[in-house]
């Protein structure tokens, strides 16, 4: 049995924590990001990991950084064997990485060295990758540059959004973590260095990049729509208002016209011309409204002949 500190924040990190609690290893404490304002009322909301930890009666800490007074001393006081990190969102200094007896390991949502960085799932979809996966690595002071302890691959289905893929990866990551801890405890693991020459970087997402450029082909735009669910969500403009696109597929039944022009809007969806191809929008959201199937909108607000910017 290992004595473990767990550090994570979003939903992606919940499955691994729950698996740890079921595994027999001892979770001494949980670290997660401070509560953030969310929703229309902008009330402070706990992270999914905090909510999970409190349900299980775990001690939770939420420092803004480990430079805060006594944070490192408190961490050292647990005398943990290992710190397990999953999408924590806080840069760990070397002093923290060296505090647990076996250091810190990270559950990273890509097959390293491909897609180091903040948004590996979304960048894999944007790039049209056929496969991604989970890598469990020993953390060092670099950005996802540590030695790899274990990995498991996963095929990316052509209709999966980033949210769908994250759901699959969090389950895969939880299973791989428990297997890795067992082999780490028994001394069976052999760490492998990453090939830095093959590294790619998954830069943090921004709202600006989610604006659709209709001068691209439909396949590229469809990947963007999938990658930006649930955030920041692809959008276009119609008469100065933003229209969010939550779902789309490639259409081969219509001929294309000027990029951004709505060729048709009927019970099958909203058909928009791209560069040399057509995108069928299946789910959309007008400003101030709820998201809904594009086909439902056609009876009350048919957009045929309109032009998206």
Beta strands, then each sheet from edge to edge (+ up, - down):
strand 1: 3-8
strand 2: 26-31
strand 3: 36-38
strand 4: 43-45
strand 5: 60-61
strand 6: 82-86
strand 7: 104-108
strand 8: 116-117
strand 9: 131-138
strand 10: 148-155
strand 11: 201-202
strand 12: 234-238
strand 13: 241-251
strand 14: 262-266
strand 15: 269-273
strand 16: 278-286
strand 17: 292-293
sheet 1: 5+ 2+ 1+ 6+ 7+ 9- 10+
sheet 2: 3+ 4-
sheet 3: 8+ 11+
sheet 4: 12+ 13- 16+ 15- 14+
sheet 5: 12+ 13- 16+ 17-
end
